Amino acid sequence: MRNLTKIGGAAAIAAALALTACGGGGTPTGPETAKGQGTGSDLAKLISINEKPAADLEPGGKVTLPLGSIGPDFNGFSNNGNSSDNSAMMAPINPVAVNSGGIGGCWKVDFVGKATPNKDFCESVESKVVDGKQTVTIKVNDKATYNDGTPIDIKAFQNTWNILKSPDAGYDIVSSGAYEFVESVEAGSSDKEIIVKTTQPVYPVDSLFFGLIHPAVNTPAIFNEGFVGEMHPEWMAGPFKVDQYDAAAKTVTMVPNDKWWGTKPVLESVVFRQLETSAQIAAFKNGEIDAMSANTIALYKQLEGTKDSEVRRGQRLFAGGMNINAQKITDVAVREAIFAAVDREALRKVRFNGLNWEEPSSGSMMVLPFSDYYQDNYPVKETGADVAKKVLTDAGYAPNAAGIMEKDGKPAAFKISNFGDDPTTLAFTQTLQKQLQAGGMDVGIDQRASADFGKVIGGRDFDMSVSGYTVGPDSTDAVKQYYDSKVNENGLGDAELDKKIADLASIEDNAERNKAAMEVEKEHMAKYFSMGVVMNGPQISFVRTGLANYGPSLFQSLSQVPDWSTLGWIKK
């Protein structure tokens, strides 16, 4: 499942694992780390986490990190809770359920995107296909238990399947994913052995049970409404636990979980604070927070030279820029005109100005340009104001007295929702606005606080937003989430495309399956024009000197923390 995220510099902290640390406090390091990588490149250039073994870290200590929003819905499986900020915050306290990024339920992902069983929860996962039927056998860790004492066993797996298998059961799920192809989930030799049978083979196997839902979350009312303002730490399991959630102060404090059976964390506490971008700048400079994203030049310049800090650079796992609500902008001709009016290169110049960053033209919502599976699926090859006006003219629009293209007395008019107070992000939105206005559309800006992001986007209270989604290493889940007519939030698609999506899930060969997914995206974009890919972008993090195992880490972590047990401070 892909998480919603803002385009701006401080939308969410990302995760970290791995290879190198970038220099301290000044200019971003060399050209190789300032360029989006193409197919076959060395992805190690996109990772920077100051990797250290736990033995080199000071026991105890506290790390404080910012988020653009905390809640208000803490159910990451629901549309209202589906945000990168939510996933980042839940990673240390509820990895059994975090269903995107580098860890979730039965699976963990390394920095290049390879999934292996997460043995804290699932010791082994074996798949066999006989006569076209697949059987997946999962051995659950005997010690795996929720904070309230409920065993993580067959009941959790059955509950997860029952909730996620269909969007028609009353649960406000983001996507049914591969669960619609699951025929049964039964106990094997014990409640800790899970036997999953499917109606057709499902690939990749890690698309199943990448996140588990507590058995107590077993009605639409609990699932859809029960997490609004309520974190329910008793239904979690992870190396940390919630010590305090202060809704008024907009902070969540976490401490080591005495019930955790896995590796004990180095830190004695983790604090997440909800802060607007401008407040994050002041907090980092004052030593109140220990890291923040600076993915725009305005942020970078304000943080540059901060005492006891260093810069860590890599690739941001993001695709998007134009998220169109087709339930508000209902005419496909207007949506096509939006795509036609946009100058993506000009927008990227505004967004990346001064950041020493180049990237290929991004054209897929599902994978990044360095992927072997990538292809540019942007549906409009010729763009510009005249092209956009021609699209509208051909659809029966004509300019009114104000020069706005209009049809049957209804102008092509809408607003772009912009989140947060970062000036570069606003400049991006204003540039986009001018491009669309030049194409004959009446376009305003709906300015919102970062804290409103989940509520506005999850509640579909926007016409078009400057936002996008996190990107994973494989497109199989994403193609269904974005383009299946029964699943995507716009309800756009058709039976032919839905069948192609269902069929591709059973293709075992990774390259063949992803090629099929790419063709679906290409066809859907050219028919329905709902998700506009403008950019991917860098992940540039300012980090307190001495913080180890934190920073851009590709697919290993959405929170820039590849392993929460080894996040900590280097011994002095």
N, C-alpha and C positions, 0 to 999 in steps of 0.2 A: 504494500500500500504506500502511496506517495503522500507526503504531508504538504499541506498548504504553507506557503511562506511568503513574506514580503520581499519586494525587490531591494529594499534599502539596506544600508550598511549595518544596522544593528538589529535586524529583525530577529535573529536567533544566534546564539553561540553554536558553533559546530563542534564536532568531536575530534579526538586526537589519538593517534597511536604512535608514531613510528620513527622516522629515520634520522632527520637532521634538524638542527636548530638554526634559525636565521639570525643575523647580526643584531646588535643592540641599538635601539632607540633612534635610528636615523633613517637613511635612505634604504628602500627595499633592496634586497640582494639581487645578484646578477640576472642577466637576461633569461636564462633558462627557467628560473622560477617566476618570471614575469610574463610567461607566455602560455596560453592554453595549448595543450599537447594534441597532436594528431594521432591517427592510427599507428600502432606499432612503436610508440615512443616509450621512453623510460618514465613510468609513472612515479618513481621515487622522487622525481623533481617536483612533484605536486604535494609532498608531505613534509611537515615541519612540526615536530612535537617535543623536541628536547628529551629524547628517550633515555631513561635511566632505570636500572633495576631497583626494586624496593629496598634492597640492602643499602643503597646509597642515599636513601631519603630519611629525613628526620621524622621519628615517630610522632604522631599527633599533628597539631596544626589545623588551621581553618582556611578554606578557600571560599571566596564570595564571587558569584558570577551574576551578570545581568540578563534579564529577559525583557523583550518588548511587551509581553503579556503573560499573565498568570491566570489560567482558567479563562472564563468562569466555569466552563464545562471541562471536567478532568477525565472524561471518557475518550481516550484516543481512538477507539474503534468507531465512534459516532462522527457524523458530519460536523457537528458543532464543536467537537473536541479535537478535530483533525488539524493540528498545526505543528510546525517544527518546534515552536517554543514548548508546547506540551510534551512532545517526545523527548526533547533535551532535558527537561526537568524530571521526567519520570524514569530516565535511564538508570540513575543510581538507586532508586527506591523500588522500582517495579519492572526489572528487566524480563520478568516472566510474561509481561503483557505488552511491553513496548514493541509495536508491530511495524517499525520501519527503522532505517538507520542500520547500525552495525550489529544489533543484538535484539533478540526477541524470542521468547518461548524456547522452542527446541533448537534454535539456530543462532550462530554467530558468524559474522562475515569479516574476512581480512581486508586489508587496504585495497587490494585489487578486485574485490568483490566475490571471492570464492567462499561459499557457505559450507560450514561443517557443523556437526551437532554441538550444541552448548551443553556440556556434560554436567553443569550445575543443575540442569533440569532434565535433559534427555541424554542418557549415556550412549545410546546408539539408535540409528534410524536405518532400516534396511528396506529396499523396495524390490519387488519381483513382479514381472508381467508374464502371465500364462494365459494363452488363448484370448488375448486382447483385454484381459482383466488384470488390474494392478492390485497388489496387496502390499501395504506399507506396515512394517512392524516396528514399534517404538518401545524402547526400554527406558522407563522413567527412573530417575535417580530416587533410590529408596528414601533419602533424607529430604527430598523436595517437599516443602510444606508452606502453605500460606501463613501470614502472620497471625491469623486467628486460630491456627491449629488444624485447619482443613488440609488433608493430604492433596498434593497435586497428583491426580491420578485420572482414572477413566472418566470420572464425573466432570472434571474440568475440560477434557478433550471433547466429550459429548456435548457439553454446554456450548463450547466454542463453535462446534459444527452446527448445532441447532440454530444459533443466533446468526451465523454468517452465511449460511447456505442459500438464503434467498432474500431479496429486498422486499418481498411481498408479505413477510410475517409480522410486520409492524415495528420492527427494529430499524432505527435510522442509521443503517450501516453505510460506510463509504463505498464498499464494494464486496460482492460475494466471492470474488476471486475464483480459486479452483474448488471451493467448497460445494458448488452446485454439482460437481462431478463425483462427490463422495456418496457412496451408496450406504455405507454403514460404518460405525465406530463402536467397536466392542472390546471387552476385556479379554485378554488371553489367559495365560496360566495364573495371573493375579491381576488385581486392579492397577498395578504398576506396569503391566504389559498391555500396550494398546495395539489393536489390530484394525487397520483402516482399509476398507475395500472401496474401489471406485468403479463407476460405470464406464469409464474410458481412462486410459493412462493419463497421468498428470505430470507435466514437466514445467519447470524444475520441481523436484520433490520438496525443496525448501519453500515453495509457495504455500505449503500446508503447515499450519501450526507455528507460523512465525509470529507468536503471540498467543497467549491463552487467557480465557475469561473465567473468572472465579465462578463456581457453581451457584453462588447466591445471587448473581446478576442474571436472573432467569425469567424476567418479564419485560415487555416493551417499556412499561412505566419506569422500572428501575434503570434500564439501559439508557433510555432517552432523557430522563429527567433526574435520576437519582444521583448524578455526579455534578449537578449544577451547584457550585459553591461548596461541595463536599468531596474531599479527596478519598475517603474510605481507605485509610492505611491498613485496616484489618484485612482487606482483600488483596493486599500486595505481597510481594516477596522479592527481596534483594539485599545487597550488602549494606545499604543504609536504610533507615526508617525515618518517617516523619516525626520530628520532635515538636515542631510548632508550625501551624499555618496561620499567619496573621493577615486576614483579608484587609484590615484597615491600613496596616503598614505595608501591605503588598509584598510580603516576604514569606518564604518557606525555608525552615531550618531543618537540616537532616543530621542525624548522628549514626554511628555504626549500629547495625541491627544485631542484637544479642542472640537472635534466633537464626541468623544466617549460617548455613552449613559450609559455605564455600570459603574462598580466600578472604581473610579479614582485611578491611581497608587500612591504609596508612593514616589517613586523616582522622581527626576527632570530630570534625563538623564540616558541613557544606551548606552554604546559604545561597539561595536564589532571590534576587531582588527585581521587582518590576520597575523599570525606569524608561522614560522617554530618552531618545537619543542624546539630547542636550544634557540631560541629567547624568547619563552614563559617562559623558566626557568629564564632567566635573568630579564624579565619583572616582573615576580611574586616576585622574591627576592628583586627587587628594588621598589616594591609597585606600579608598573604601571598597573598591572592587579590584579583582586581581586579573581580569582580562576583559577585552571587549573587541568586537568586530569593527574594523575601519575600512569598509569596502568602497568608500567614496573618498575623493580627494579632500572634500571639506572636513570629513572626520579625520583623515590621515594628518592633515596639516595642523589640526588643533591638538592632536596627541603627540605629534613628532617632538622628540626631545624630552618627553616625560621622564622624570628621574626614576631610576630602578625599573626600567622597562625595556623590552626588546620586541622586535617585529618578527612574526612567523607567517610565511606566505605559502599559499597552495591554491588548489582548485576548489571553488565553491560547487557543491552538489545542488545546482539550481538550474531550472529551465523555465523561461516564461518572459513576462513583461506585460502582456495583454491577456487578461482573463475576462472574457466576455460572458455576461449573463444573458443567455438567449431567451430566457423567460421574460426579460425586460426589453431587450433589443431583438424583437421577434422576427423582423424581416431579414431573411438571409442576404438580400441584396445590400442592405446597410452593413451587415457584418463583413461581407466581401469587400465593400468599399473601404471599410476600416483597414483591412489587410492591404488593400491596394494603395491607400494613401500613405502608408507608413514607410519611412526611410530608415531601415534598421541600422545601417552603417552610421547615419547621423546620430541616432539615439545612443548607439554604443560609444560614440565619441564623447557625447555629453556625460555618459555614465562612467566611462573609464578615464576621463581626462586627468592627466597628471599621475596616474597610478602605475605607469610603466607596465602596462598589460595589453597583450594582443591575443586575439582568439579567432579561429575560423568562424565563418558565419553560422551561427547556431540555427538549426532547422528541425529539431526534434524535441518533443516534450519528454521523450522516454529514455534516451541515452545521451551521453556526452560525445563530442566529436572525436575523442581519442578511442572510442569503442570500435572494435572491428565490425560491429553491427550498424554503425551510424550511417544515415543518409539524410540529406537536406530535404525535408518534406514541406517546406514553406510553400503554400499553394499559389502564390502570385509571383510570377517571374518579372513582369514589368510593373513598376510602381511609380507613384507620383500623383499630384493633385488632379491632373487631367485624366489619368487612368481611373481614379476613384470616381470622378464626375461622370465618366462614360459608363461605368458600371451602374450608377444610379440612373442615368438617362435611359439606358437600355431596359431598366426595370420600371420605367414609367415615371420617374421623378423629373421635375423641372425646377429651375430656380424661382423663388418667390421674390417679392419686392426687396427683401433684405439680402438676397443672394444665397439663401439657404435652400438646398435641394428639398423638394416637397412633393408628396404624392397624395392625392385625394384629401388635400387640406391638412395633411399631417407631415410636419417637417422631420427630417432626419436629425433628431436632437437627443442628447443623452449627456451624462456626466461621468467623469473618470474619478474613482475613489483613490485618493492618495493617503498613505498612512505614515504618521510620525512627522518629526520636525527636522529631518536631515535636508539641508539646502540642495544637495546634489540630486537627491531623489525627487525633490520638488521641481528642479530644473528639468529633469528627465520628463516628468509628467507634463510640464508646461510646453516642452518641445513637442511631445506627442500630441498635445492639444492643438498646437498651431498647425501641425501636419494634417490633422483631421479637419480642422477648420478650413484649410486651404483646399481640401477635397470636397467642400460644399456642405459640411455638417456643422450643426450648432452644438458645440461641445463645451461644457463647463467642468469645473473641478470641485469635487466633494471632498474637502479636507477632513480627515479623521485622525484621532490619536492612535498611537501604536497599540494601546491597551484595548482598543475596540476591534482589532483585526479579526480575532476569532468569531466574535459576535456578528460582525457585519458580513464576513465572507461565509461563515457557516450558516447564517440565517438568510443568505441570498439577498441581502439588503443593499444591492449595488447594481449599477448598469454595466460598468466596466471597471476593472481594478488594475492597478499597477502591482501585480503579484504573480506568483507562479507556484511551482511544486518542486519538492526535492527529487533528485534523480538517482536511480539505482543502476546496478550493473547489467540488469536483464529487463527486457520490456514486456514480459509475459503478463505480469499483474497490472502494469501501467496501461497496457492497451485496452484491458477490460475496464479499468477504472475511468479512463478518459473517453472511450469511444463506443462502448456497449450501450445501446439505447435504453436497456433496462436498468443500467447502473449509473451512467454519468448524470451529474446533477442537472444538466441542461435537457436531458431526455432526448438528445439528438442522436440519430442513427437510423438504421433500417434492418430488416430481417436478413438481408444478404450479408451485410457487414457483421451482424451478430453471429451468424453461422460461421463466418471465417474466423472470428475471435474464438468461438467455442472449439473449432477444429484445430486451431494452431496450438492449443494447450496440450494436445496429445502428441506433438512432434518432439521426439526425443533429442534429435540433433540440435544443439544450441544455436548454431549459425542458421540453419534452415528455419527454426522456429522464430528467431528474431527477425529474419528477413521477411517472413510472413506477417509479423506484427508491424514492421515498418511499412509494408504495402497497405495494410489496413489504415495506419495513420495517414499515409499519403492520400488515400481515397477519401477518408473522412474529412480531412482538412479541406480538400478541394470541393466537397459537397456542402459542408455545414459551417465552416469558418467560425470556430468558437474559441480556440486557444492559440494565441499568437506568440510564437517564439521569437524574441528579440535578442536575448543574450543568455549567457551562462555566468561568466565572471569569475574574479579571483576571490579567495578567502584570505583576507589580510587581518591578522589578529595581533593586537598589542597585548603583551603578556608581562606580568610582573616577573622580573629577573629572579631566577631560582626555582620557578615553578616547572616541575618535570612532568612529562607524559601528558602534555596538553598542546593542542594546536590543530591545524588542518591535517586531516588524516583520511581523506577520500571516503571509501565506503565503510571503513571500520567504525565510524561513529558520527552520528548527527550532532552530538554535543561537544565535539572536538576532544572527547575523552575516550580513548580506545579501551581503557580498562580502569574502572573506578576504584579498584583495589590498589592501583599503583599511582594514582594521582597524588602528588604531594610535593614537599619542598626539599631541595637538595641540602644535605648536611653542610654546615658551615665549618 
